[in-house]
């Protein structure tokens, strides 16, 4: 296993490496699908976890990213990013065996075991991510960042879909709270560990370019001073941190909301996750085109508000009394949410990498991870700590009509427990979006222009909704939209060049 960086990477070797990035995404996403998210929350509920414990588990992936501070120093001093990424992956994913074995322990010890395993796993992931992101920044051509990450995310979504269905099928064959279900969770974590080790093996075959030499060794403060001194990147970090706090105040508790407040079983929760992943998969191609053609900021200005609307709209599920209607509503909402999450995830990843200087991306990526992870990690702990407070509160909007025949009262809105979180998250998310407007990205266009063009083309597509070609047009980004926007941007740039030429042309006479 060759883990040393290479002085030269040929074109063919680089193309092979980009293909391996896609293969690696399949195995790593399988590990994630089997051991995190809905599965982890369901496992914790099976072991008797309360809201605070679930919030702590949800915070682990974010708080552990604070370890990227020492990881920056490690990367800068060892200058062997592949070695760090591979070894940290092996150590961290071995913890999945410990978490699976928690079914053999009594309830308090079992929860401690999965919490310990989760924090070690996420901590090692932080070291690996610091090296991995900077490594990819130097390996992948900047002009193909959107394409490469879109393909990686597409494969990740496809594998997560299949693995999620398999996990749901396995859990559906066991009774809730039974020992057999505990062993089912143990099996999922064992398979996830194996997939994670294969992922590390694939990563070991991807070449790493040599890091540029610095004139002098820099400490952690000096390294992190660069990104914080960069005004534009600092504004990006402010937006991302406030955004992460807003969405993570509520989203980690979706599973608890579905199971405890709405009374759905885990199989349906897994189905909702799969529906979201399918929508994510089909939307990624279009978001990838948008991020490359319209810039990542323009993409965020469309995808992020849609995601916030979906979080607030989750309140509607608790207002619908008819079970089948509520079920259909949640499925539709998760479809839209999956589409919006695809755009937000792709654009936030790309814009952080794009605004990081090539060859010095390690400090920028790490600084961004430190700030955003702290905000995202605190949010679910705050949510879990105040869960009991909101569970004892209720807000009702009552309409009262008085007539000679009597008094008619109607309550169209009833907020309780997790509904408050969704509403608060929506308000905080909208506040975070105001910070995005201060970030500057080369080539950005106004959100209104892009939305108008998308809506115009969507209206044309809806007219053909009854035809197969019309249905297909709704799922593809119109090529005319791209061509029109390209022409508009070229025209604007030509006008600016002409204005500059006239301004500086020497007078004659």
C-alpha angles and dihedrals in degrees: 000000000000109000101163121108120253128235092214132025117191125221094252092047090050091052090049089050092052089052090051089053087064093047091049090052090062094058097040092049090051089055091049094046093052099044110029143044114022093004093053093046091048090049091051092049089049089055092049101258119172126219095271092052090050090050091051092050090049091051094054097084089053105038091047088060087074084079087074086085093071088033089064090057091047092052093046094049101040093034089199105115096169093055091050093046095048098044094044089050093053094047095045098046092049085071088071088076090056091050092050091050090057088091087075092059131078117262101269094043091044092056091048090051095052091043091051092046092047094052094046091047092049092043092055088045088057092056091046094046093052091056095036098053095047089045092054091046090061096038104048118066111248092232090059101044092105093048095046096047092043090055091046092050092045092055090043091053093047094051092043088054094055095041092046091054091049091050091049090049091051094048091045089061092060131069119249111262094008127131088242091061089051090055089048089058090048090053092050091052092048092052090046090054092052092049090049092054091051088051090055090051091054091048090054089063095055112097120239121212118225115266115243112257118248119223091232138011113263130204125228093267093051092047094050092043090073098063093039090051090052102091097201094047090046090055089050090054091050090054095045094047094049090045093051092050091051098050096039092053088074114011098072088062098052091102092050090048092052096045104037106027101031097030099230122150125241093257091063091046089055090049090054089052090051092049089052091049092050091052089046090053095051094045097048096080092055094045090049090055091047093051092051097042104032099026128249095272092057089050091051092050088062103033099041098056089047089054091050091051089053092053092051091043088061085081088070091068091066092048095056112088098185107088098211092047091050090049093051090046092054092048092051092045092052091051091056091041092052091052093050094044089055091058095043094049095046095045097045091050093047098044093052091051094042094052091049114093113247112254092020100057095117096078093041095049092045094048090051091048092050095053099040095041093053090054094044092047096050093049100068092043089054088046093050093045093054096039093099090047093057093039088067093049130079132183121197129184106211126193115200126196120190121195138153088267092058142271124313119196125191129180108201094172129042119173122192139157110330093016088076090057093053092051094046091047090053093053092047091046093054089049090052092053090062087066092056091066089066093059116094123212124177113255097014120156130200117279092227092059094050094045092048091053093046092048091047092053092043091055090052090050093049090059087066095044093124093060129075091236089051092054090049092051090059091062098047131071107247112249089212089061091056094047093047093049092047091052091048093051092048090050092051092048091048091052091051093050091048091049091050091049092052091046094055100035108120117243119252126216 
